[in-house]
Amino acid sequence: MIVYDLKCEGDHIFEAWFKDGKAFEDQRARKLINCPVCGNCHIRMVPSRKMSLGKSKQTLQKRDPKELSIREAYNLFEEYISHNFEDVGDRFSDVAIKIHHGFETQRNIKGTTTPAEEECLREEGIKFLKIPSLKLDS
């Protein structure tokens, strides 16, 4: 399950749970998602207002951040990304361009690009962040 922050045309922001990104898109297309405040069914995804890290967040709040190991910090980061970004794989640049031009719903995505695709994204004025996939030794 994944939680998305959603916004209606009336600018009401609310959360909803979905099996995955495809379930959200399907329900949105069929107008099955309604704003709990005004009932509007024209919904779009907006960036999350808070990080949802479950037990890890509770553990982090009880500890001095300086005591957090690199492995723990990376695991928290990976957990956040996996819960808040849809993996579009090697279609990243295509999906990012469609989102940028309004042909797809605005949402957080992750994936891979080639150097040529990265240059195309820059030329389109699309901001993105390259995050290396790390393999930490035990």
N, C-alpha and C positions, 0 to 999 in steps of 0.2 A: 504494500500500500504506500501511496505517496500523497502528501498534502500540498495543495497548490493555493496560493493567494490569488483570488479572482476579483475582478472589478466589473461592474455593470456600467451601462451608458449613463446612469445617474450618479456615477462616481462613488458608489458604495463598495467598500472592500470587505470581502469575507473569505473564509477558508472552506475548502471542500476536499474530501478524500477520494482517491481514485486508485484502481488497480494498477494503472500505468498511464503513460502519456497518450497512448492510443485510445484508452477508455475515455479519457477527458475529451479528446478530439471528437470521438464518436458521439458522446452525450451532448457536447456543445453543438455539433452540426445538426443533431436531431432536436435541438432546443429543449433538452431535458434538464438543463441547469438553470435555475431561476434565482435571482437575488432575493435573499430572505427579508430584505427591507422593503423593496418596491415591486418585486415580482418580475422585473425585467429579465428577458432571456438572451439579450445581446451581451455576452460575457467574454472577457479576455483575461488572459493570465498576466499578472504583474509580478515584479520581483518581490521576493519574500521580505517581510519586515523584520523577521527574526530568524536566528539560526536554531534549528531543532536538532539537538545532538543527544537527546535521551540521557541515559545514565552517564555518558561521558561528560556531559555538561555539568551534571551534579558533582562529579568527581573533580572537575576542573575548578568549580566555584569554591571548593573546600581547600584547594591547594594554592600555594604561591605559584604564579605563572612561571617564575624563574626555575621552579623544580620540574617543570614539564620537559620530558625527554624529547629528543628529535623524533623518535619513533612515535611517541604518543601524539605529538603535534601533527605529524604527517597523517596518522590514522584518523584524527579528528577532522582534518582537512579533507581526506578522501571520503569519509563518511558524509560530510556536508555536501560535497560535489555529487556523490552517488544518489543522495536523497533529493537534491534540488535541481539537477540538470538532466535533461533527456539526452541519452546517447544516440546520436545520429550517425555514428561511425564515419566512414569515408565520404559521406554526403554532407559534411559540415559546411563547406563553402556554399554549396547549392542551397541548403536550408537557410543559412545565414543571410544570403542575398534575398531569398523569397521573404523572409521575416522583415528584412530591412525595407523592402518595397511594398510591404503590406499584403503580400499574397498568401502568407501563412500567419497563424496566430503568434503574437509575440510571446516568447518563452525562453527560459534558460536552456541552452544546448551545449553539448560537448561532443568532440569527435576529433578526427585527424584531417590534416591538410598537406598538400604538397607545397614547396616553396612558390611555385607559380600561382597556386590558389591563394596563398597568403598575400601575394602582391596584388592580385585581383581584388581581394577584400579591402586592402589599403586604398586602392584606387577608387573603390566605391564609397570610401569613407566609413567603412564598417569597423567598429572597434572590437578587438578580440584580445584574448590573453593566452599566450602559449604556456602551458604547464607541462613540464616534463614528467614522464611516468618513471617513478623511482623504484628501484629494487634495493631495499635496505637489508643488510646482512643481519642474521640473528644475533 
